[in-house]
Amino acid sequence: MDKKGAKGYSISTAKIINQDLFDEYVNKVGPWLKEVGGQAFAKDTEPHGKERTEDVNLAVICEFPSMRAALEAYESKEYKELSKLRKEATENSTFTVMEGLDEAAKLRRAMGL
């Protein structure tokens, strides 16, 4: 875990079924995300869901300084509480934490290798 220079990412998709409750989640998760060193990397409210995500109306990618930071954020007591709002406001949700490319992989890619 935590390859040199590799960022951590969380990727989630969901169908929002209670917009007011989801807005409450967003208002709370934004400041928390900054506190744990994360940031929203990409967001789409009209994603083209494929393979069991056809009915989603939200896709979000968050970036963290490292894989470890992403996992610790997701597993934190604070996020466990926040995620209750997300889960109640959505259905058919997915959530994945993954590691990005490390510096060596980025260099190989830049060199066309």
Backbone torsions as a table, in degrees:
resi	resn	phi	psi	omega
1	MET	NA	153.8	178.0
2	ASP	61.0	64.0	172.9
3	LYS	-66.0	147.1	-176.1
4	LYS	-55.8	122.1	176.8
5	GLY	80.6	2.4	-178.5
6	ALA	-87.9	132.1	176.5
7	LYS	-85.7	163.1	172.8
8	GLY	-107.4	150.2	-178.4
9	TYR	-136.2	146.0	167.1
10	SER	-115.6	138.3	-178.2
11	ILE	-126.7	123.8	179.7
12	SER	-135.5	147.8	174.0
13	THR	-132.7	153.3	179.2
14	ALA	-167.7	162.3	169.3
15	LYS	-105.7	115.8	179.2
16	ILE	-75.1	125.5	-180.0
17	ILE	-115.4	-11.6	177.2
18	ASN	-139.3	93.2	-174.0
19	GLN	-62.2	-40.6	-179.4
20	ASP	-61.5	-45.3	178.8
21	LEU	-66.7	-37.9	178.2
22	PHE	-66.8	-38.1	176.6
23	ASP	-61.4	-37.9	176.5
24	GLU	-62.3	-42.6	176.9
25	TYR	-59.9	-48.4	-178.7
26	VAL	-60.6	-42.4	179.9
27	ASN	-63.7	-29.3	179.8
28	LYS	-90.0	-36.0	-175.0
29	VAL	-75.7	-28.8	-179.7
30	GLY	-57.9	-56.4	178.3
31	PRO	-61.8	-38.0	178.7
32	TRP	-62.7	-42.2	-179.1
33	LEU	-58.3	-43.5	178.0
34	LYS	-62.9	-40.1	179.9
35	GLU	-60.0	-34.6	-177.5
36	VAL	-94.8	10.0	175.3
37	GLY	83.2	13.8	179.8
38	GLY	-99.6	168.8	175.5
39	GLN	-154.3	150.7	175.0
40	ALA	-69.2	126.6	-177.2
41	PHE	-98.0	-38.8	178.6
42	ALA	-155.6	146.5	178.8
43	LYS	-147.6	137.9	178.8
44	ASP	-142.6	126.8	177.6
45	THR	-97.3	4.2	173.8
46	GLU	-137.0	55.1	-178.4
47	PRO	-71.2	159.1	176.4
48	HIS	-96.8	84.5	-177.9
49	GLY	-65.3	138.3	178.6
50	LYS	-134.2	153.3	173.2
51	GLU	50.8	74.7	177.2
52	ARG	75.4	12.0	174.1
53	THR	-125.2	21.8	-175.3
54	GLU	-59.7	-30.4	-174.9
55	ASP	-98.4	10.9	-178.7
56	VAL	-74.3	149.7	175.8
57	ASN	-125.7	21.2	176.7
58	LEU	-156.4	134.0	171.3
59	ALA	-138.0	131.4	-176.7
60	VAL	-136.4	136.9	171.7
61	ILE	-120.3	127.0	175.5
62	CYS	-113.5	143.6	-178.7
63	GLU	-110.6	140.0	178.5
64	PHE	-127.8	160.1	-178.2
65	PRO	-58.9	-27.0	-177.8
66	SER	-159.0	168.6	175.6
67	MET	-62.2	-42.9	179.7
68	ARG	-58.2	-45.1	179.4
69	ALA	-62.4	-39.7	179.4
70	ALA	-65.0	-44.5	179.5
71	LEU	-66.3	-43.7	179.6
72	GLU	-63.0	-37.4	178.1
73	ALA	-63.6	-48.8	-178.1
74	TYR	-63.2	-39.2	-176.0
75	GLU	-85.5	-1.8	-177.1
76	SER	-68.3	154.4	177.2
77	LYS	-59.0	-41.0	-178.5
78	GLU	-61.7	-44.5	-178.0
79	TYR	-73.2	-32.4	176.1
80	LYS	-56.2	-39.5	177.1
81	GLU	-70.2	-46.1	179.3
82	LEU	-61.5	-38.1	-176.2
83	SER	-65.7	-21.8	176.0
84	LYS	-60.8	-40.4	176.4
85	LEU	-63.4	-46.5	-179.4
86	ARG	-59.6	-46.1	-177.5
87	LYS	-66.7	-35.2	179.1
88	GLU	-73.2	-29.6	-176.7
89	ALA	-87.8	-5.9	-174.9
90	THR	-133.8	169.7	169.9
91	GLU	-142.0	165.1	-178.8
92	ASN	52.9	38.6	-177.2
93	SER	-85.8	149.7	173.9
94	THR	-125.0	153.6	177.9
95	PHE	-150.9	124.6	-179.1
96	THR	-133.3	139.2	172.4
97	VAL	-112.7	131.4	-177.5
98	MET	-143.8	162.4	178.5
99	GLU	-99.6	139.3	177.4
100	GLY	-81.0	-172.5	179.1
101	LEU	-72.1	141.2	176.2
102	ASP	-82.8	174.3	-176.2
103	GLU	-59.9	-39.3	-179.7
104	ALA	-63.7	-42.5	179.1
105	ALA	-65.4	-39.4	178.5
106	LYS	-63.9	-40.3	179.7
107	LEU	-65.7	-44.0	178.4
108	ARG	-60.1	-42.9	179.9
109	ARG	-62.4	-44.7	-179.6
110	ALA	-63.0	-31.0	-179.8
111	MET	-86.3	-1.0	179.1
112	GLY	75.9	21.9	180.0
113	LEU	-94.7	NA	NA
